[in-house]
Amino acid sequence: MNDNLFSKKNLITYLLLAILAVAIPLGIQMVQQQIELRTKATGEEIKFSGTGVSCDPSIPASGVQCTTTNPTITVELTSPFGGPLIQEN
């Protein structure tokens, strides 16, 4: 009976079960973290405003492209963890 419990075939089965017992929870945790990062990344993170600022969202490769004729614009950075930070240049 004792030889059957620790046979080569049973040891391989136990090893595979142990690997699965560790790999499945780790895999689930990694997928959940990836989903959380994607939800935080959505939304408008950088916003340009001010006199003479014109933004064109129709350029899909680069997102939104903004141009200005005024050297002073307002830049609004929005963090997914808090409110916006406004900086004038």
N, C-alpha and C positions, 0 to 999 in steps of 0.2 A: 504494500500500500504506500509506504513512504517513498519507494523508488518511483512509483507512478506519479506522485505529486511533484517531484523535482526532475522529471524527465526532460530531455532536450526540447521536445515538442511543447510541453507545458510552460517551460521557461520562456520560450519565444512568444507564446501567447500572452503570458503575464507582462513581458516587456512591451509588446504592442499595446496592450490595454493601458499600461502606465503612460506611454507616449500619448495615446489618445486622450487620456484623462487630463493631461497637462495642455496639449495642443488645442483642444476644443475651446476651453475657457479663454486662452490667450488669443485665439483667432476671433472670438466674439468681441473681446475687449478692443482689439485693434480696429475692427469694423465700426464699432460704436464711436471710437475716437475720430475716425475718418469722417463719419457723418456729422459729428459735432463741429469739426473744422470747416466743413462745407457750409453749414448753416451760418457760421460766424462770418464767412467770407462773402456772403451775399449782401447786396445793398450798395448804396453809393458811399464810397469811402473817402474820395477826394472830390471836392466841389470848388470850382472857380467862379467867382462873381465879381461884379464891379462895373464901372463905366467902360463900355467898349468891348466887353467880353462876350464872345459868341461861341457857343458849343454845338457841335454837330454829332448826334448819336448814331448817324447812319453808316459809320465806318465800322464794320463788324470785327475787323482784325485787331484794331487797337482800342476798342471800346468807344469812348467819347473823345473827340478831338476838339480842343478849345483854342481859339485865337483871340488876340486882343490888340487894340490900337493904343492902349493906355499903359504906361510903364508901371502904374500902381494898381494891383489887383488884390482881391481878398481870396485867400486859400482857406478852405474849411476841411479839416481832417476829422473823420468820424471813426472812432474806435468801436469795435464790437463789444468792448467791456465798459464803455461809459459814454458820456456826452461828447459833443464835438469840440474841437480845439480850433480856434480861429486865429489866423496869423495874416497880417497885412504886409505886403512887400512893395 
